[in-house]
Amino acid sequence: MKFTRHAVMSFREGNVYGSGKPFEYELRGLPPGDQVFINNQADENNHWQILRVKNGVQGDWSGNYPTLDAAQEAIEKEY
């Protein structure tokens, strides 16, 4: 199963909100009741983490992926 990703949070360039590089994405195309967000933690390791939401219940950020694509591939393997 393949999903599409949509930017939901971006950095600012100047005074325009959301005008910069995205740092959080939502995966779409999941089964009903499932949501997945992938976020660049922007720390010293610049890693990506995954947040799962099941029927409105949010889990914790997890994983330590070197790229956005690697995080998405991990989710795709689960489905």
C-alpha positions in Angstrom: 0.0 0.0 0.0 1.3 3.4 -0.9 0.4 6.7 0.7 0.6 10.3 -0.3 2.1 12.8 2.1 0.8 16.3 2.6 2.7 19.1 4.4 0.8 20.3 7.5 3.5 22.4 9.2 6.1 24.6 7.6 8.8 27.0 8.8 8.4 30.7 8.1 10.3 32.8 5.7 10.0 36.4 6.9 6.5 37.3 8.1 4.6 34.8 6.0 3.4 31.8 7.9 3.9 28.4 6.2 6.1 29.9 3.4 9.2 28.0 4.3 10.3 24.4 4.1 7.8 21.8 5.5 8.8 20.0 8.7 5.7 17.9 9.3 3.6 15.8 7.0 0.4 13.8 7.3 0.2 10.5 5.4 -3.1 10.0 3.5 -4.7 6.9 2.2 -4.6 5.0 5.4 -7.5 2.8 6.6 -10.4 4.7 8.4 -9.5 5.6 11.9 -5.8 5.7 11.3 -3.7 8.8 11.0 0.1 9.1 10.7 2.3 12.2 11.0 6.0 12.4 10.2 8.0 15.2 11.8 11.5 16.4 11.4 12.7 16.9 15.0 15.2 19.5 13.9 17.6 18.6 16.7 21.3 18.0 16.4 20.7 14.7 14.6 18.0 16.1 12.3 16.1 12.9 12.4 12.5 12.1 11.5 9.9 10.6 13.9 6.4 9.1 13.4 3.3 9.9 15.4 0.3 7.4 15.1 -3.3 8.3 15.9 -5.8 5.5 16.1 -9.5 6.4 16.4 -8.6 9.8 17.8 -6.2 8.5 20.4 -2.7 9.9 19.9 0.4 7.8 20.6 3.9 9.0 21.2 6.5 10.2 18.7 8.7 7.2 17.9 11.5 6.0 15.6 14.7 7.7 14.5 14.8 7.8 10.7 17.5 9.6 8.7 15.1 10.9 6.0 11.4 11.5 5.4 11.3 8.8 2.8 12.8 6.2 5.3 10.1 7.1 7.8 7.3 6.8 5.2 8.7 3.4 4.0 8.6 2.1 7.6 4.9 2.9 7.7 4.2 1.4 4.3 5.8 -1.9 5.5 3.3 -2.0 8.4 0.4 -1.9 6.0 
